[in-house]
Amino acid sequence: MQNSKQSSSKMASLASSVLTDDGSSKIQKTLAGSVLSQAGTSRQTGAEMESIASQVLQSDKYNDTTKSLAASVLSQANKQR
């Protein structure tokens, strides 16, 4: 089933900023890469990235930027999974 959702330009811009910021964490860069890979395409989130993003959203240790990226990744997920 093709995914009709795409990362918004706002989220793609945030993801780009995260990837170029030396202060960004590994998890932020991982999520940002996934967000950018879904910008302007019909790609959907893989099961492994769904799991990572879900864990980020359920944890209190991540900041708002990380959680925003995780939410964007999950919004591209396969709802049947």
Legacy VTK file of the C-alpha trace (Angstrom):
# vtk DataFile Version 3.0
C-alpha trace
ASCII
DATASET POLYDATA
POINTS 81 float
0.000 0.000 0.000
1.461 3.326 -1.028
1.853 6.015 1.581
0.235 9.296 0.558
1.606 11.241 3.541
4.852 13.182 3.334
6.968 15.091 5.818
5.978 18.752 5.881
8.393 21.427 4.727
8.548 22.692 8.325
9.611 19.267 9.593
12.046 18.814 6.710
13.620 22.157 7.597
13.896 21.160 11.271
15.421 17.825 10.265
17.951 19.560 8.038
18.947 21.877 10.890
19.369 18.932 13.249
21.584 17.080 10.783
23.899 20.060 10.346
24.114 20.898 14.063
27.169 19.346 15.737
25.304 19.532 19.051
22.488 17.244 17.916
22.329 13.812 19.501
22.631 10.550 17.617
18.935 9.793 18.125
17.981 13.243 16.801
20.106 12.701 13.708
18.639 9.234 13.173
15.086 10.563 13.363
15.960 13.601 11.240
17.352 11.347 8.519
14.117 9.400 8.479
12.035 12.589 8.299
14.074 13.880 5.363
13.882 10.560 3.543
10.089 10.897 3.634
9.955 14.484 2.399
8.593 14.686 -1.123
8.323 10.899 -1.519
5.820 8.138 -0.856
8.219 6.250 1.409
6.874 5.115 4.741
8.543 4.447 8.056
10.074 1.011 8.556
9.286 -1.159 11.581
12.630 -0.459 13.273
12.216 3.315 12.998
8.626 3.025 14.238
9.938 1.279 17.341
12.645 3.887 17.955
10.231 6.795 17.470
7.666 5.167 19.748
10.248 4.734 22.516
11.274 8.382 22.205
7.684 9.573 22.569
7.124 7.388 25.635
10.259 8.593 27.424
10.655 11.702 29.551
14.367 12.060 28.788
14.003 13.535 25.278
13.449 17.208 24.449
10.701 18.746 22.321
12.777 18.721 19.128
13.468 15.006 19.443
9.829 14.271 20.188
8.659 16.366 17.224
10.927 14.412 14.903
9.696 11.133 16.401
6.070 12.156 15.946
6.717 13.024 12.311
8.376 9.644 11.740
5.420 7.840 13.296
2.944 9.818 11.218
4.487 8.155 8.154
4.096 4.669 9.640
2.206 1.747 8.143
-1.047 1.732 10.106
-1.506 -1.971 9.419
1.655 -2.828 11.350
LINES 1 82
81 0 1 2 3 4 5 6 7 8 9 10 11 12 13 14 15 16 17 18 19 20 21 22 23 24 25 26 27 28 29 30 31 32 33 34 35 36 37 38 39 40 41 42 43 44 45 46 47 48 49 50 51 52 53 54 55 56 57 58 59 60 61 62 63 64 65 66 67 68 69 70 71 72 73 74 75 76 77 78 79 80
